[in-house]
Each structure stands twice: as C-alpha cells, then as structure tokens.
Amino acid sequence: MKLVSVRRKTKNEKRFSEAMGMLTTKVVYIQKTLLNVPVKTLHKYRETYYGKIKDCDDCRISA
C-alpha cells in the first residue's frame, strides 16, 4: 500500500474570462494524497472548447 500518491480529479466549475464572459468548464486538479487524503494541489488546468490546454490562472473564479 502506498502512503503518498498522486491523484487526478475532474470537476465542473463556473469561470469568467474577459474574452468569452461566463463559461462552465471541466477543471482537472492534480493532487498529492497521503493515505487517500488530499494534502496539496500540485497543478490545475482546463481544456478549452477547441481542445487547447490552459492554466487556470488565466481566468478568474466568479462568486
């Protein structure tokens, strides 16, 4: 049994970008886990409508 592992998880989130306005995208979180408990988010990214991969720092989370 591994103590430390890396897990990839996909969630739907509402995002806001200046060019497109409000959009709902699938955001992929890559997390380090310790005994299946998430400890740290290593990276998060999203895929655009055209298939490009973008970092989530490009758009803001709307409240």
PERA-V559393 format. One record per pair of residues at least 6 apart in sequence whose C-alpha atoms are under 8 Angstrom apart, sorted by the first residue. I is the first residue (numbers start at 1). GAP is how many residues later the second one is. D is the distance in Angstrom with one decimal. If there is no record, write none. Layout:
i: [I:I]
gap: [GAP:GAP]
d: [D:D]
This chain:
i: [2:3:3:4:4:4:4:5:5:5:5:6:6:6:6:7:7:7:7:8:8:8:8:9:9:9:9:10:10:10:10:11:11:11:11:12:12:12:12:13:13:13:13:14:14:14:14:14:14:15:15:15:15:15:15:15:15:16:16:16:16:16:16:17:17:17:17:18:25:25:25:26:26:27:27:27:27:27:28:28:28:29:29:29:29:29:30:30:30:30:31:31:31:31:31:31:32:32:32:32:32:33:33:44:44:45:45:45:45:46:46:46:46:47:47:48]
gap: [33:31:32:28:29:30:31:27:28:29:31:24:25:26:27:23:24:25:26:20:21:22:23:19:20:21:22:16:17:18:19:15:16:17:18:12:13:14:15:11:12:13:14:8:9:10:11:47:48:7:8:9:10:44:45:46:47:6:7:43:44:45:46:6:41:42:43:41:21:22:23:20:21:17:18:19:20:29:16:17:18:12:13:14:15:16:11:12:13:14:7:8:9:10:11:12:6:7:8:9:10:6:7:11:12:8:9:10:11:7:8:9:10:6:7:6]
d: [7.4:5.6:5.2:7.1:5.7:4.7:6.5:5.9:5.3:6.6:7.8:6.9:5.7:4.6:6.0:5.8:5.3:6.4:6.9:6.7:5.7:4.6:6.4:5.6:5.2:6.5:7.9:6.3:5.6:4.4:6.2:5.6:5.4:6.5:8.0:6.7:5.6:4.5:6.1:5.6:5.6:6.3:6.6:7.0:5.8:4.4:6.5:6.9:6.9:5.9:5.4:6.0:7.1:6.6:6.2:5.0:5.9:4.5:6.1:5.9:5.6:6.2:6.0:7.9:7.7:5.1:6.7:7.9:6.9:7.4:7.7:6.0:6.9:6.8:5.8:4.6:7.4:8.0:5.5:5.5:6.1:6.8:7.7:6.1:4.5:6.9:6.0:5.6:5.3:6.2:6.3:7.2:5.6:4.3:5.4:7.2:6.0:5.7:5.3:6.4:6.8:5.3:7.2:6.6:6.2:6.9:5.7:4.5:5.1:5.8:5.4:6.4:6.4:4.6:6.2:7.2]
